[in-house]
């Protein structure tokens, strides 16, 4: 059995090379003579943490995220989903899981979390895509990563979070949906919410 880490928006026609590569690697595993479980998260919480230095120095969380909602999974959330799959693989074979964080958050709520942790005011402002990419480049992000961010945020901003979020927060994992084996939710003990 193989557990594949993909991404929610992987697609053959996606403008970002990374998303197309994820789609292609999924097709390779579809044809491989091995059982596969795919874990395909959306926007990681870690993406917001990439801006921590300017957030801490300036008290400003400026990204082109609009005002919608997202339930971003942490790296640990994703790891727990993978560990749950590996602990009971038979229940998950052939399925795709989308881990999410425990609740839907607006960018302003994420700024509030930064403020609590940093012990200082932090406010959210929706930044232009051009400014965001200029700052990201100055922080050393590779052209490959910038391509992914440019395509993802240009396609979806400012509505991306409300469009690419679970319909509601799910504090407890949902039961599997056997009728849709490629797009299911899963019950994995001690994990964040999972949605399709």
C-alpha positions, -999 to 999 in steps of 0.1 A, spaced: 0 0 0 11 36 -8 -2 67 8 1 96 -16 2 132 -6 -15 152 -33 -34 185 -33 -70 193 -35 -68 214 -67 -46 191 -87 -58 190 -123 -44 185 -158 -55 220 -168 -44 239 -137 -21 268 -146 5 259 -119 31 233 -127 30 219 -92 -8 212 -94 -4 196 -129 25 174 -115 3 163 -86 -24 153 -111 1 134 -132 16 115 -103 -19 105 -92 -25 91 -127 7 71 -124 -5 56 -91 -39 49 -106 -22 26 -130 3 10 -106 -2 -25 -93 -4 -13 -57 -32 -2 -34 -33 36 -30 -48 60 -5 -46 97 -15 -44 125 11 -53 158 -7 -53 188 16 -63 223 6 -45 254 18 -21 244 46 -20 264 78 18 264 72 12 287 42 0 315 66 30 309 88 53 316 59 45 353 66 54 351 103 85 374 101 66 404 87 36 396 109 58 396 140 78 428 130 49 449 116 18 435 133 3 431 98 -10 399 82 -12 410 45 -21 383 20 -45 382 -10 -71 361 8 -102 381 6 -126 377 35 -139 342 31 -134 312 53 -110 283 53 -103 254 77 -65 251 71 -49 218 83 -16 220 101 13 197 91 5 177 122 -32 174 112 -21 159 79 4 136 96 -23 123 119 -45 115 89 -17 96 72 -9 78 105 -46 68 109 -46 55 73 -14 34 80 -29 21 112 -60 7 95 -52 6 57 -80 -18 47 -107 8 55 -91 35 33 -78 17 2 -88 34 -30 -101 65 -12 -91 101 -13 -92 121 20 -91 159 24 -79 168 59 -90 201 73 -83 220 105 -108 219 133 -128 250 124 -135 275 97 -115 307 101 -115 341 84 -82 358 77 -90 383 105 -95 353 129 -61 340 118 -46 374 125 -62 373 159 -45 339 166 -12 355 156 -19 384 180 -26 360 209 6 340 203 28 371 197 13 391 225 8 422 203 -19 435 180 -19 419 145 -44 430 119 -54 415 85 -54 434 53 -61 419 19 -29 426 -2 -27 427 -39 -14 396 -56 15 416 -71 26 429 -38 23 395 -21 44 378 -48 70 406 -46 73 401 -8 73 363 -12 102 365 -37 122 388 -13 117 361 14 134 336 -9 105 315 -22 115 296 -53 100 303 -88 83 269 -85 65 279 -53 58 314 -66 42 298 -97 19 277 -75 9 307 -53 4 330 -83 -20 305 -100 -38 295 -68 -44 330 -56 -51 346 -90 -76 319 -98 -95 321 -66 -89 354 -48 -108 371 -33 -134 344 -31 -110 314 -28 -115 308 9 -153 307 9 -153 285 -23 -125 262 -11 -137 255 24 -158 228 40 -195 237 42 -193 238 80 -168 232 107 -165 195 116 -151 191 151 -153 153 149 -144 132 119 -174 120 98 -181 83 89 -170 69 56 -193 73 26 -191 39 9 -210 50 -22 -183 74 -33 -150 55 -28 -128 82 -45 -143 111 -26 -150 101 9 -147 113 44 -131 90 70 -132 83 107 -97 83 119 -92 85 157 -75 116 171 -74 135 138 -87 168 125 -119 169 105 -119 153 71 -141 164 42 -144 157 5 
